[in-house]
Amino acid sequence: MTLRIGTRGSALALAQAHDVARRLNARGIATAIEIISTSGDRVTDRSFAEIGAFGIFVREIESALLDARVDVAVHSYKDLPSTGPAELAIAAVPERVDVADVLLAPADALVGDDLLPLREGARVGTSSARRRALLQHFRPDLQVELLRGNVPTRVRAIVEGRFDAIVLAAAGLLRLQRGGDALPSLDAAGIAVRRLDPAQFVPAPSQGAVAVQARRDDAAANAAVASIDDVGVRRALAAERGALARAEAGCSLPFGAWCRPVDDDTLKLTAVLADAAGTVIRAEAVGADPDALAATVWEQLAPARATRSNQ
């Protein structure tokens, strides 16, 4: 049996799919990569909020999986809506890499050791509502502007000087570097990479994680990919995804959630949500039950939720 893996065609998506393939190959499972174009890949001149509903990077891949054109699908987990087709399930979540966002800016333009060490009024590129809200929360003076495209395209934007800084997921850079994909040389361009503390600059739910999706009734595919599942990662993600489900959040909602282990049994969940005026409300809970943590932080975010429901 050769397991057909469906994926987007971006450099990052392919790096993730090939990483999953390597893990499966190491366990004696043959694989083949199938590239599927998505609406999120085709429309690159508008923000996520303008394009439409959450899931713009996964719908066509899920359709291929439902039609049995592929056996499993590999997604950046943060691209997946909290609910999906009933016939599909997340069969495995492999290793999670760095959850944080990173700030890329010319090294000689960074000033001080603050969270965002940029000059007053600096132009910062992002397409994420969450990143925009956090940037403006910590630095109201910044000019936050639209930046779309795959990771190499966005990196080129800072290397070519089209922005004073950009914000990306650390995981994207790391996975591309691991995969040996060509990125513009940051060192040669004098670009520094500053990790943004995820306890303050709270990442998107599931950031840094990869989801391997399969049809529920495909016993062979589910059994094959179960061998690469990380139970510990899945437990922390359950809290983040539980909060996401309550928010019914997508790329258009300025919502972040990060869960990490405190000890063998206890988890700590941090979440943020910007209210209608742009004020970021923060919530935190500690406990053993991922769903209870999600419910607790969502209740703490009630003030921000109330202003949004009144819009």
C-alpha positions, 0 to 999 in steps of 0.5 A: 500500500502506498499512502497518498498524502494531499497537501498545498503546494507552498514551500511550507506545506510541502516541507510539512508533508515531506516531514510526515512522509519521512516519519511514515517511511521510517516505519516502513510505510510507502508514500506519495505526495499529491499537490492540491491548489486551494482558494487561499493560495490563489487569492493573495491580494486581500486580507483573510477577512476579505476572502471569506470564511475560515478554512480557505487553505483546507476546503479543496484538500478535504474534498479530495480526501472525501472523494478518495483522491488522496488517503490522508491530508497534511495541514498546518493545524491552525488553518483548520476550522474547529469543526470539519466534515463529519466523515473526517478526523484528525488521525495524528498530530506529530511533533509540534515545533516552536509556537511563537511568532517572530519579528523580522527587521533590519538588525541596525533598525532594532532599538532597545530590548522591548517586546517590539524594538522598532522605531516610532511609526514603523511599518509592519507587515502581516495579514493576521487579525490577531497579529494586527491587534497585538501589534497595535495593543503593544505599540499603538504608534505602529503602521500595520499593513497587509502582507500576504503570500507564502513564507518565502514571498513574505521574507523577500518583502523584508529583505527588499525593504518594502516594510520596516518589519514583518511578523511570521510564525517561527514554525514556518521558518524552522520547517523550511530551514529543516527541509533545505528549502531556499529562503532569501538569506537573512544574514546576508541582508542584515535581517534579525529574527526576534522571537516574540514571547508567546506568553505575551504575544499569544500565538494562534491556536495550534500554531506550530502543529501539523494535523494529519487528517483521514477518513474515519472509515479508512482503517488502514490509513488511520492505523498507518498514521497513528504511529506518528501521533504525539499524545502529549501535543494532542492534549495541549492542543485540545485546550487551544482547539476547545477555546477556538471552537467556542470562539468559532474563530478564524483568520478574521477574528483577533483571537489567540490561545496557547497551552503548555504543560506545567507538570505531568498532569497540569496544563496552563492555557493563555488566551487573548481576544481584542474587543470591538475597540481594539483593546486586547483582553487576556485570560489564563487558567491552570488545570488538568482538563483541557475542555474545562480550561477552554471553558474557563478562559472563554468565560474570562473573555466575556468583556471582549465578546460583549463588545463584538456581539454589539457591533 
